[in-house]
Amino acid sequence: MFKKFTKEDVHTRTNVKSSVQRALKSKFVSQFEKLESVIDEIIPKKSAVELLKCEDKIQLYIVDDEVVFFQQFDELIPSIKIVQKYPDAFPSVKVDRGAIKFVLSGANIMCPGLTSPGAGLPDAPGYEKEKIVAIYAEGKEHALAIGKLIMSTEDIKSINKGIGIELVHYLGDGLWNFQAD
Amino acid sequence: MTEVIQPKEVLYCGVCSFPPEYCEFGASFKKCKLWLDENDQELFNKLYSDEALATATSSLSIEKQEKIEKDLQKKQAKEEAKQERELQKKLQSKVILKRIERTKRKHAIAISGLEVFEIDMKKLAKTFASKFATGCSVTKNAEKKEEIIVQGDVGDAIEVYITGLLKEKGLLDIKVEQIEEKKKKKPTTPAIPPQ
């Protein structure tokens, strides 16, 4: 989504009303329940959240010049910096070492990269499809990408073919390098 | 449901902005390695000791590993060459301040050659406008390149300002040159003799 993303793709920049901000926060928490205790740290009550409307109906939400989360359709997706800061709050999967290179150049993640010995998927029942997951890598501590499951994790294990996760946001993409000032 | 999650401090590489463990996949691995060596010895030892390298590569077959390594090296070499080229280009180019005569004793200054240095033209124009209290705008010149036009004879002040600006960016030997453009005299059209 953000393979090519620059300042020119931002159309408007506005402040978000505090009532909308409250709604956003509760929505974000309802999506990622473990964030409940820290949501006030991510978005402090008095802070001004800014909304950047961009190309392709992408909307970025910014606090203190840092992208906190974004949305294209309905669901909110956290930025990698937030995921790396609160790693336990988000569902996660792990890819093997061979896949890192491709993920970092923006490729969708194929099932074999998730099922090989170095990789890791959650135990059954796992995650439903369409879920937003943080992607970790074999031997690495931090997340390297955010993706959306195209198959449920159980399907990935059983079918083991084709695209398993659609990559949304990764280290070094346009959003990662985006500076909001 | 009320377990408190502590925020995790993540160190980011000063060269490529990734967390250091991913530097090896970036385009400037060598520089990143140097940076980490200087800034966080502990992590450096953890990531680049022989032991760590051995465990990291153990799960892949050797041929595959070699191939990936080769690809990465190629990419890195390419990126380095690119950066080198860009630096050369920056060093060679110069900024030109053209003094344009508008009417008698009134001048405008056109600044061109700035686009190489990654300077936000619009912002700079705004700064000039408030600094010199004049009109200042960004326009496209004859070669379809952007230039800044400042109203008023402020060439010397601008020269000082731009050299300062480039110095801040670490570019010391950039030429800032002032030239003058005389207003062309209108070619006198021969009067058409009345018939």
Interface residues (C-beta under 8 A of the other chain):
Chain A: E33 K34 L35 E36 S37 V38 E41 K81 Q84 K85 Y86 P87 D88 A89 D96 R97 G98 I100 K101 L104 P117 G118 E138 G139 K140 E141 H142 L144 L171 G172 W176 N177
Chain B: M1 T2 E3 V4 I5 P7 K8 V10 C16 S17 F18 P19 E21 Y22 F25 G26 T55 A56 T57 S59 L60 K64 I68 D71 L72
